Amino acid sequence: MRVRRPAADGNTPCAKSRSPGAARRRGLLSLRDAVILAGGLAAAAGAGVLAYLVARNLAAAALAAAPAFAGTVTFLNTLID
């Protein structure tokens, strides 16, 4: 089996680049989106824990956490703009 060498195009890898020929990767979420989702998860966890401590029912805790997440995400989305 014979491996072909890539054709030279005159470009040399820059000393600053991580790897030669690799394009810069974009993140899946922007920093704003990550902060909003993290705030929503923190609020949902807090509401879920407090609801579980009061009701001692996992379903009630989940039902309390879901609107807390949605409300916090909506609030932070309008606040952080």
VENWOWO-V360002 format. One record per backbone hydrogen bond with DSSP energy under -1.0 kcal/mol. NH is the residue of the N-H (numbers start at 1). CO is the residue of the C=O. If there is no record, write none. Layout:
# VENWOWO-V360002
NH & CO
NH & CO
This chain:
# VENWOWO-V360002
22 & 19
34 & 30
35 & 31
36 & 32
37 & 33
38 & 34
39 & 35
40 & 36
41 & 37
42 & 38
43 & 39
44 & 40
45 & 41
46 & 42
47 & 43
48 & 44
49 & 45
50 & 46
51 & 47
52 & 48
53 & 49
54 & 50
55 & 51
56 & 52
61 & 57
62 & 58
63 & 59
64 & 60
65 & 61
66 & 62
69 & 65
70 & 66
71 & 67
72 & 68
73 & 69
74 & 70
75 & 71
76 & 72
77 & 73
78 & 74
79 & 75
80 & 76
81 & 79
